[in-house]
Amino acid sequence: MPGLLERLAEVPDPRDPRGVRHALVVVLALTACAVLAGARSLLAVGEWIADAPP
């Protein structure tokens, strides 16, 4: 049974490759973690990700 990262890796990336800095699967996984930790806005998600350990 595939895990969360495997499922998120299946999501097509609509971004222009010229501007991509981070893999979509990483962005989605960090966003999911932030929401599960209680983030309820894009600002809160960004703050949670900025405070997360490397």
PDB file of N, CA, C and O in Angstrom:
ATOM      1  N   MET A   1       0.842  -1.176   0.000  1.00  0.00           N
ATOM      2  CA  MET A   1       0.000   0.000   0.000  1.00  0.00           C
ATOM      3  C   MET A   1       0.892   1.246   0.000  1.00  0.00           C
ATOM      4  O   MET A   1       1.737   1.396   0.882  1.00  0.00           O
ATOM      5  N   PRO A   2       0.713   2.137  -0.976  1.00  0.00           N
ATOM      6  CA  PRO A   2       1.553   3.333  -1.065  1.00  0.00           C
ATOM      7  C   PRO A   2       1.320   4.280   0.121  1.00  0.00           C
ATOM      8  O   PRO A   2       0.206   4.402   0.631  1.00  0.00           O
ATOM      9  N   GLY A   3       2.381   4.931   0.533  1.00  0.00           N
ATOM     10  CA  GLY A   3       2.285   5.902   1.605  1.00  0.00           C
ATOM     11  C   GLY A   3       1.952   7.279   1.072  1.00  0.00           C
ATOM     12  O   GLY A   3       1.738   7.469  -0.125  1.00  0.00           O
ATOM     13  N   LEU A   4       1.913   8.227   1.978  1.00  0.00           N
ATOM     14  CA  LEU A   4       1.543   9.590   1.623  1.00  0.00           C
ATOM     15  C   LEU A   4       2.488  10.188   0.588  1.00  0.00           C
ATOM     16  O   LEU A   4       2.031  10.794  -0.381  1.00  0.00           O
ATOM     17  N   LEU A   5       3.788  10.030   0.773  1.00  0.00           N
ATOM     18  CA  LEU A   5       4.739  10.620  -0.177  1.00  0.00           C
ATOM     19  C   LEU A   5       4.591  10.028  -1.570  1.00  0.00           C
ATOM     20  O   LEU A   5       4.702  10.743  -2.566  1.00  0.00           O
ATOM     21  N   GLU A   6       4.341   8.731  -1.644  1.00  0.00           N
ATOM     22  CA  GLU A   6       4.140   8.096  -2.955  1.00  0.00           C
ATOM     23  C   GLU A   6       2.888   8.634  -3.639  1.00  0.00           C
ATOM     24  O   GLU A   6       2.883   8.867  -4.848  1.00  0.00           O
ATOM     25  N   ARG A   7       1.836   8.828  -2.862  1.00  0.00           N
ATOM     26  CA  ARG A   7       0.590   9.385  -3.431  1.00  0.00           C
ATOM     27  C   ARG A   7       0.788  10.835  -3.871  1.00  0.00           C
ATOM     28  O   ARG A   7       0.328  11.230  -4.942  1.00  0.00           O
ATOM     29  N   LEU A   8       1.473  11.626  -3.041  1.00  0.00           N
ATOM     30  CA  LEU A   8       1.708  13.023  -3.400  1.00  0.00           C
ATOM     31  C   LEU A   8       2.601  13.138  -4.628  1.00  0.00           C
ATOM     32  O   LEU A   8       2.463  14.083  -5.404  1.00  0.00           O
ATOM     33  N   ALA A   9       3.513  12.192  -4.815  1.00  0.00           N
ATOM     34  CA  ALA A   9       4.401  12.199  -5.981  1.00  0.00           C
ATOM     35  C   ALA A   9       3.628  11.970  -7.279  1.00  0.00           C
ATOM     36  O   ALA A   9       4.129  12.283  -8.359  1.00  0.00           O
ATOM     37  N   GLU A  10       2.417  11.428  -7.183  1.00  0.00           N
ATOM     38  CA  GLU A  10       1.590  11.176  -8.368  1.00  0.00           C
ATOM     39  C   GLU A  10       0.843  12.428  -8.840  1.00  0.00           C
ATOM     40  O   GLU A  10       0.290  12.434  -9.939  1.00  0.00           O
ATOM     41  N   VAL A  11       0.821  13.477  -8.028  1.00  0.00           N
ATOM     42  CA  VAL A  11       0.105  14.707  -8.390  1.00  0.00           C
ATOM     43  C   VAL A  11       0.888  15.398  -9.506  1.00  0.00           C
ATOM     44  O   VAL A  11       2.082  15.654  -9.350  1.00  0.00           O
ATOM     45  N   PRO A  12       0.230  15.707 -10.636  1.00  0.00           N
ATOM     46  CA  PRO A  12       0.931  16.392 -11.725  1.00  0.00           C
ATOM     47  C   PRO A  12       1.316  17.818 -11.322  1.00  0.00           C
ATOM     48  O   PRO A  12       0.556  18.507 -10.641  1.00  0.00           O
ATOM     49  N   ASP A  13       2.477  18.240 -11.741  1.00  0.00           N
ATOM     50  CA  ASP A  13       2.989  19.565 -11.398  1.00  0.00           C
ATOM     51  C   ASP A  13       2.681  20.540 -12.533  1.00  0.00           C
ATOM     52  O   ASP A  13       3.275  20.435 -13.606  1.00  0.00           O
ATOM     53  N   PRO A  14       1.755  21.497 -12.316  1.00  0.00           N
ATOM     54  CA  PRO A  14       1.379  22.427 -13.380  1.00  0.00           C
ATOM     55  C   PRO A  14       2.320  23.632 -13.504  1.00  0.00           C
ATOM     56  O   PRO A  14       2.127  24.483 -14.372  1.00  0.00           O
ATOM     57  N   ARG A  15       3.330  23.704 -12.642  1.00  0.00           N
ATOM     58  CA  ARG A  15       4.204  24.889 -12.630  1.00  0.00           C
ATOM     59  C   ARG A  15       5.154  24.900 -13.823  1.00  0.00           C
ATOM     60  O   ARG A  15       5.530  23.852 -14.348  1.00  0.00           O
ATOM     61  N   ASP A  16       5.533  26.106 -14.238  1.00  0.00           N
ATOM     62  CA  ASP A  16       6.533  26.282 -15.292  1.00  0.00           C
ATOM     63  C   ASP A  16       7.881  25.839 -14.724  1.00  0.00           C
ATOM     64  O   ASP A  16       8.300  26.351 -13.686  1.00  0.00           O
ATOM     65  N   PRO A  17       8.565  24.906 -15.375  1.00  0.00           N
ATOM     66  CA  PRO A  17       9.833  24.393 -14.844  1.00  0.00           C
ATOM     67  C   PRO A  17      10.903  25.463 -14.622  1.00  0.00           C
ATOM     68  O   PRO A  17      11.813  25.266 -13.817  1.00  0.00           O
ATOM     69  N   ARG A  18      10.803  26.580 -15.318  1.00  0.00           N
ATOM     70  CA  ARG A  18      11.821  27.629 -15.167  1.00  0.00           C
ATOM     71  C   ARG A  18      11.797  28.282 -13.788  1.00  0.00           C
ATOM     72  O   ARG A  18      12.813  28.820 -13.349  1.00  0.00           O
ATOM     73  N   GLY A  19      10.671  28.247 -13.106  1.00  0.00           N
ATOM     74  CA  GLY A  19      10.573  28.906 -11.805  1.00  0.00           C
ATOM     75  C   GLY A  19      10.570  27.959 -10.618  1.00  0.00           C
ATOM     76  O   GLY A  19      10.439  28.400  -9.476  1.00  0.00           O
ATOM     77  N   VAL A  20      10.712  26.663 -10.869  1.00  0.00           N
ATOM     78  CA  VAL A  20      10.611  25.669  -9.802  1.00  0.00           C
ATOM     79  C   VAL A  20      11.890  25.642  -8.965  1.00  0.00           C
ATOM     80  O   VAL A  20      12.988  25.459  -9.491  1.00  0.00           O
ATOM     81  N   ARG A  21      11.730  25.826  -7.657  1.00  0.00           N
ATOM     82  CA  ARG A  21      12.864  25.739  -6.733  1.00  0.00           C
ATOM     83  C   ARG A  21      12.811  24.470  -5.894  1.00  0.00           C
ATOM     84  O   ARG A  21      13.848  23.939  -5.495  1.00  0.00           O
ATOM     85  N   HIS A  22      11.596  23.981  -5.627  1.00  0.00           N
ATOM     86  CA  HIS A  22      11.414  22.811  -4.771  1.00  0.00           C
ATOM     87  C   HIS A  22      10.493  21.817  -5.477  1.00  0.00           C
ATOM     88  O   HIS A  22       9.576  22.204  -6.201  1.00  0.00           O
ATOM     89  N   ALA A  23      10.751  20.556  -5.254  1.00  0.00           N
ATOM     90  CA  ALA A  23       9.906  19.509  -5.831  1.00  0.00           C
ATOM     91  C   ALA A  23       8.486  19.647  -5.282  1.00  0.00           C
ATOM     92  O   ALA A  23       8.299  19.936  -4.100  1.00  0.00           O
ATOM     93  N   LEU A  24       7.500  19.443  -6.131  1.00  0.00           N
ATOM     94  CA  LEU A  24       6.106  19.578  -5.722  1.00  0.00           C
ATOM     95  C   LEU A  24       5.781  18.640  -4.566  1.00  0.00           C
ATOM     96  O   LEU A  24       5.048  19.023  -3.653  1.00  0.00           O
ATOM     97  N   VAL A  25       6.307  17.430  -4.588  1.00  0.00           N
ATOM     98  CA  VAL A  25       6.009  16.474  -3.519  1.00  0.00           C
ATOM     99  C   VAL A  25       6.465  17.016  -2.168  1.00  0.00           C
ATOM    100  O   VAL A  25       5.807  16.767  -1.158  1.00  0.00           O
ATOM    101  N   VAL A  26       7.566  17.744  -2.127  1.00  0.00           N
ATOM    102  CA  VAL A  26       8.061  18.333  -0.877  1.00  0.00           C
ATOM    103  C   VAL A  26       7.127  19.452  -0.420  1.00  0.00           C
ATOM    104  O   VAL A  26       6.790  19.540   0.761  1.00  0.00           O
ATOM    105  N   VAL A  27       6.715  20.299  -1.350  1.00  0.00           N
ATOM    106  CA  VAL A  27       5.806  21.397  -1.023  1.00  0.00           C
ATOM    107  C   VAL A  27       4.490  20.845  -0.481  1.00  0.00           C
ATOM    108  O   VAL A  27       3.984  21.332   0.530  1.00  0.00           O
ATOM    109  N   LEU A  28       3.939  19.842  -1.139  1.00  0.00           N
ATOM    110  CA  LEU A  28       2.675  19.255  -0.698  1.00  0.00           C
ATOM    111  C   LEU A  28       2.807  18.563   0.649  1.00  0.00           C
ATOM    112  O   LEU A  28       1.922  18.684   1.495  1.00  0.00           O
ATOM    113  N   ALA A  29       3.902  17.839   0.857  1.00  0.00           N
ATOM    114  CA  ALA A  29       4.105  17.123   2.123  1.00  0.00           C
ATOM    115  C   ALA A  29       4.246  18.109   3.287  1.00  0.00           C
ATOM    116  O   ALA A  29       3.649  17.908   4.344  1.00  0.00           O
ATOM    117  N   LEU A  30       5.028  19.163   3.098  1.00  0.00           N
ATOM    118  CA  LEU A  30       5.186  20.159   4.161  1.00  0.00           C
ATOM    119  C   LEU A  30       3.869  20.881   4.441  1.00  0.00           C
ATOM    120  O   LEU A  30       3.553  21.174   5.594  1.00  0.00           O
ATOM    121  N   THR A  31       3.108  21.164   3.394  1.00  0.00           N
ATOM    122  CA  THR A  31       1.807  21.806   3.577  1.00  0.00           C
ATOM    123  C   THR A  31       0.867  20.896   4.352  1.00  0.00           C
ATOM    124  O   THR A  31       0.155  21.360   5.242  1.00  0.00           O
ATOM    125  N   ALA A  32       0.854  19.615   4.029  1.00  0.00           N
ATOM    126  CA  ALA A  32       0.013  18.650   4.750  1.00  0.00           C
ATOM    127  C   ALA A  32       0.415  18.589   6.221  1.00  0.00           C
ATOM    128  O   ALA A  32      -0.448  18.570   7.099  1.00  0.00           O
ATOM    129  N   CYS A  33       1.709  18.557   6.494  1.00  0.00           N
ATOM    130  CA  CYS A  33       2.185  18.525   7.888  1.00  0.00           C
ATOM    131  C   CYS A  33       1.749  19.778   8.634  1.00  0.00           C
ATOM    132  O   CYS A  33       1.303  19.698   9.779  1.00  0.00           O
ATOM    133  N   ALA A  34       1.876  20.930   7.995  1.00  0.00           N
ATOM    134  CA  ALA A  34       1.490  22.187   8.634  1.00  0.00           C
ATOM    135  C   ALA A  34      -0.002  22.202   8.966  1.00  0.00           C
ATOM    136  O   ALA A  34      -0.396  22.618  10.055  1.00  0.00           O
ATOM    137  N   VAL A  35      -0.820  21.749   8.032  1.00  0.00           N
ATOM    138  CA  VAL A  35      -2.268  21.724   8.262  1.00  0.00           C
ATOM    139  C   VAL A  35      -2.609  20.743   9.382  1.00  0.00           C
ATOM    140  O   VAL A  35      -3.451  21.039  10.229  1.00  0.00           O
ATOM    141  N   LEU A  36      -1.966  19.586   9.389  1.00  0.00           N
ATOM    142  CA  LEU A  36      -2.206  18.618  10.459  1.00  0.00           C
ATOM    143  C   LEU A  36      -1.771  19.162  11.820  1.00  0.00           C
ATOM    144  O   LEU A  36      -2.311  18.772  12.856  1.00  0.00           O
ATOM    145  N   ALA A  37      -0.785  20.069  11.806  1.00  0.00           N
ATOM    146  CA  ALA A  37      -0.307  20.680  13.047  1.00  0.00           C
ATOM    147  C   ALA A  37      -1.149  21.885  13.460  1.00  0.00           C
ATOM    148  O   ALA A  37      -0.899  22.489  14.503  1.00  0.00           O
ATOM    149  N   GLY A  38      -2.146  22.236  12.646  1.00  0.00           N
ATOM    150  CA  GLY A  38      -3.066  23.292  13.034  1.00  0.00           C
ATOM    151  C   GLY A  38      -3.049  24.545  12.184  1.00  0.00           C
ATOM    152  O   GLY A  38      -3.819  25.467  12.453  1.00  0.00           O
ATOM    153  N   ALA A  39      -2.204  24.618  11.170  1.00  0.00           N
ATOM    154  CA  ALA A  39      -2.170  25.804  10.307  1.00  0.00           C
ATOM    155  C   ALA A  39      -3.477  25.890   9.527  1.00  0.00           C
ATOM    156  O   ALA A  39      -3.939  24.897   8.966  1.00  0.00           O
ATOM    157  N   ARG A  40      -4.067  27.077   9.496  1.00  0.00           N
ATOM    158  CA  ARG A  40      -5.361  27.249   8.836  1.00  0.00           C
ATOM    159  C   ARG A  40      -5.359  28.314   7.757  1.00  0.00           C
ATOM    160  O   ARG A  40      -6.417  28.658   7.230  1.00  0.00           O
ATOM    161  N   SER A  41      -4.179  28.850   7.414  1.00  0.00           N
ATOM    162  CA  SER A  41      -4.083  29.846   6.350  1.00  0.00           C
ATOM    163  C   SER A  41      -2.752  29.657   5.638  1.00  0.00           C
ATOM    164  O   SER A  41      -1.860  28.970   6.136  1.00  0.00           O
ATOM    165  N   LEU A  42      -2.627  30.281   4.456  1.00  0.00           N
ATOM    166  CA  LEU A  42      -1.352  30.190   3.743  1.00  0.00           C
ATOM    167  C   LEU A  42      -0.231  30.828   4.551  1.00  0.00           C
ATOM    168  O   LEU A  42       0.897  30.337   4.550  1.00  0.00           O
ATOM    169  N   LEU A  43      -0.540  31.914   5.236  1.00  0.00           N
ATOM    170  CA  LEU A  43       0.460  32.559   6.090  1.00  0.00           C
ATOM    171  C   LEU A  43       0.902  31.618   7.202  1.00  0.00           C
ATOM    172  O   LEU A  43       2.096  31.494   7.473  1.00  0.00           O
ATOM    173  N   ALA A  44      -0.048  30.957   7.843  1.00  0.00           N
ATOM    174  CA  ALA A  44       0.269  30.016   8.918  1.00  0.00           C
ATOM    175  C   ALA A  44       1.081  28.828   8.393  1.00  0.00           C
ATOM    176  O   ALA A  44       2.002  28.359   9.063  1.00  0.00           O
ATOM    177  N   VAL A  45       0.743  28.350   7.212  1.00  0.00           N
ATOM    178  CA  VAL A  45       1.511  27.264   6.593  1.00  0.00           C
ATOM    179  C   VAL A  45       2.942  27.710   6.355  1.00  0.00           C
ATOM    180  O   VAL A  45       3.881  26.985   6.683  1.00  0.00           O
ATOM    181  N   GLY A  46       3.118  28.894   5.787  1.00  0.00           N
ATOM    182  CA  GLY A  46       4.452  29.421   5.520  1.00  0.00           C
ATOM    183  C   GLY A  46       5.259  29.587   6.787  1.00  0.00           C
ATOM    184  O   GLY A  46       6.447  29.265   6.814  1.00  0.00           O
ATOM    185  N   GLU A  47       4.630  30.086   7.841  1.00  0.00           N
ATOM    186  CA  GLU A  47       5.316  30.248   9.126  1.00  0.00           C
ATOM    187  C   GLU A  47       5.705  28.902   9.719  1.00  0.00           C
ATOM    188  O   GLU A  47       6.805  28.745  10.249  1.00  0.00           O
ATOM    189  N   TRP A  48       4.795  27.926   9.628  1.00  0.00           N
ATOM    190  CA  TRP A  48       5.091  26.598  10.162  1.00  0.00           C
ATOM    191  C   TRP A  48       6.274  25.993   9.420  1.00  0.00           C
ATOM    192  O   TRP A  48       7.174  25.429  10.042  1.00  0.00           O
ATOM    193  N   ILE A  49       6.280  26.105   8.095  1.00  0.00           N
ATOM    194  CA  ILE A  49       7.374  25.555   7.290  1.00  0.00           C
ATOM    195  C   ILE A  49       8.685  26.273   7.620  1.00  0.00           C
ATOM    196  O   ILE A  49       9.726  25.624   7.723  1.00  0.00           O
ATOM    197  N   ALA A  50       8.655  27.592   7.786  1.00  0.00           N
ATOM    198  CA  ALA A  50       9.862  28.350   8.104  1.00  0.00           C
ATOM    199  C   ALA A  50      10.426  27.936   9.456  1.00  0.00           C
ATOM    200  O   ALA A  50      11.642  27.960   9.649  1.00  0.00           O
ATOM    201  N   ASP A  51       9.568  27.560  10.390  1.00  0.00           N
ATOM    202  CA  ASP A  51      10.006  27.159  11.725  1.00  0.00           C
ATOM    203  C   ASP A  51      10.368  25.683  11.828  1.00  0.00           C
ATOM    204  O   ASP A  51      10.955  25.257  12.823  1.00  0.00           O
ATOM    205  N   ALA A  52      10.022  24.899  10.810  1.00  0.00           N
ATOM    206  CA  ALA A  52      10.302  23.457  10.848  1.00  0.00           C
ATOM    207  C   ALA A  52      11.809  23.210  10.750  1.00  0.00           C
ATOM    208  O   ALA A  52      12.522  23.948  10.071  1.00  0.00           O
ATOM    209  N   PRO A  53      12.283  22.172  11.430  1.00  0.00           N
ATOM    210  CA  PRO A  53      13.706  21.862  11.322  1.00  0.00           C
ATOM    211  C   PRO A  53      14.073  21.432   9.898  1.00  0.00           C
ATOM    212  O   PRO A  53      13.224  20.924   9.166  1.00  0.00           O
ATOM    213  N   PRO A  54      15.324  21.632   9.507  1.00  0.00           N
ATOM    214  CA  PRO A  54      15.727  21.291   8.123  1.00  0.00           C
ATOM    215  C   PRO A  54      15.549  19.821   7.765  1.00  0.00           C
ATOM    216  O   PRO A  54      15.850  19.418   6.642  1.00  0.00           O
TER     217      PRO A  54
END
